[in-house]
Each structure stands twice: as C-alpha cells, then as structure tokens.
Amino acid sequence: MNAKAKMALLLVALVAMFSFEVPKGWYKAGSNPDQYEIGIENGAGINGTNAATIRSASTRVRGFGTLVQNLKPGNFAGKRIRFSGYIKTADVNGWAGFWLRIDGNKPTDPCVFDNMANRKIKGSNDFQRYEIVVDVPKKATNIAYGALLSGGGQLWFDDITFELVDASVRPTIPYAKEKDPHNQPTNLGFEE
C-alpha cells in the first residue's frame, strides 16, 4: 500500500472515530448544521449511558446546529408542559441550550417559542438540569424541540422528559402581561 492510500485509510478511520450517529427518531437541522458533528456519544451520559451531542467543526463557526424531534400535541394541547433534561458543555464560545417551538396552522408562524436565549449556557459546565415551561395552545398542530449549539464548543444532553404541570409552575418565557406599558397603546396623538 502506497503512502497516499495509507493516508486516505487513516483519514477514513479518524472520521469514523470522531463521527456521531444521529439517534433514531431525531434529525439534524439548524442554520449551519454541516459545521457540527451531531449525534450520539456512547458512554458520555450522566450515569455512563449514551448522550446526544453537538460539537462544532472548529472554534469559529457561524450559525447553529441542532438535534430535533417533533411530536403531535395530543394530550398536551391546552395545557402547561415542562420539557426538561440535563446539559453539559465544553468550551462553548457562543451559547447553548434547549429549545421548544409550538406550531399552529402555519409552521412559519409559531404560537410559542423558547430557545433559552434569555438564559444562555456558555463556557464549560458539568451536567445541570434545565427546563422550558410553556402553555400549549389548543390550536397547536406540532411541538418541535431539541438542543442547540451556536458558535464553537460542544454540548451533551441526556434524560429528557415531558410532563404536564399546573399553573403554579411559572412559564420560562416572558409572556406578555396585560397591564405592562408595552402592551398598551402609547402616544397615539404623537404629542409626547
């Protein structure tokens, strides 16, 4: 075997060693998913089990990569849900987090969206529990969710759960308050 063939074989072995298989029922997405290795890392979970992971191809990546799953609202429609799980990060120089989007009749016009942008995970952190709590509209047609990495670094996520919660559990996105000044008409005569 010549040197060129040996180098090609070594490259294939390295790619296989550092590639992840996308888990059953999930798919890769994002604004730049080709800049991320996305899938399962064996033994990287909380208790030595498998974990999903998203790892950037370099430290300087534009856009984000995500691992996504969809479900029909079913028994969640018209109720408050908590989507939770554990995230671990390494050298995240952008930000990471869970996300959840609830679609109505038009997928381009989500009813509810929380991507943890108001509570970003940065840097290196051991596994910690994070959650998203939202109200699912009765008219919901789809619930999409996953984890995302924007920029460089790596995240692992594990032990995801969905559960119904009551009104005593506060939503994680800042729902509009009727008496908030930003939700009332202001300066309609343009005199201020």
Rosetta blueprint (number, residue, H / E / L):
1 M L
2 N L
3 A H
4 K H
5 A H
6 K H
7 M H
8 A H
9 L H
10 L H
11 L H
12 V H
13 A H
14 L H
15 V H
16 A H
17 M H
18 F L
19 S L
20 F L
21 E E
22 V L
23 P L
24 K L
25 G L
26 W L
27 Y E
28 K E
29 A E
30 G L
31 S L
32 N L
33 P H
34 D H
35 Q H
36 Y E
37 E E
38 I E
39 G E
40 I E
41 E E
42 N L
43 G L
44 A L
45 G L
46 I L
47 N L
48 G L
49 T L
50 N L
51 A E
52 A E
53 T E
54 I E
55 R E
56 S E
57 A L
58 S L
59 T L
60 R L
61 V L
62 R L
63 G L
64 F E
65 G E
66 T E
67 L E
68 V E
69 Q E
70 N E
71 L E
72 K L
73 P L
74 G H
75 N H
76 F H
77 A L
78 G L
79 K L
80 R E
81 I E
82 R E
83 F E
84 S E
85 G E
86 Y E
87 I E
88 K E
89 T E
90 A E
91 D E
92 V E
93 N E
94 G E
95 W E
96 A E
97 G E
98 F E
99 W E
100 L E
101 R E
102 I E
103 D E
104 G L
105 N L
106 K L
107 P L
108 T L
109 D L
110 P E
111 C E
112 V E
113 F E
114 D E
115 N L
116 M L
117 A L
118 N L
119 R L
120 K L
121 I E
122 K E
123 G E
124 S E
125 N E
126 D E
127 F E
128 Q E
129 R E
130 Y E
131 E E
132 I E
133 V E
134 V E
135 D E
136 V L
137 P L
138 K L
139 K L
140 A L
141 T L
142 N E
143 I E
144 A E
145 Y E
146 G E
147 A E
148 L E
149 L E
150 S E
151 G L
152 G L
153 G L
154 Q E
155 L E
156 W E
157 F E
158 D E
159 D E
160 I E
161 T E
162 F E
163 E E
164 L E
165 V E
166 D L
167 A L
168 S L
169 V L
170 R L
171 P L
172 T L
173 I L
174 P L
175 Y L
176 A L
177 K L
178 E L
179 K L
180 D L
181 P H
182 H H
183 N H
184 Q L
185 P L
186 T L
187 N L
188 L L
189 G L
190 F L
191 E L
192 E L
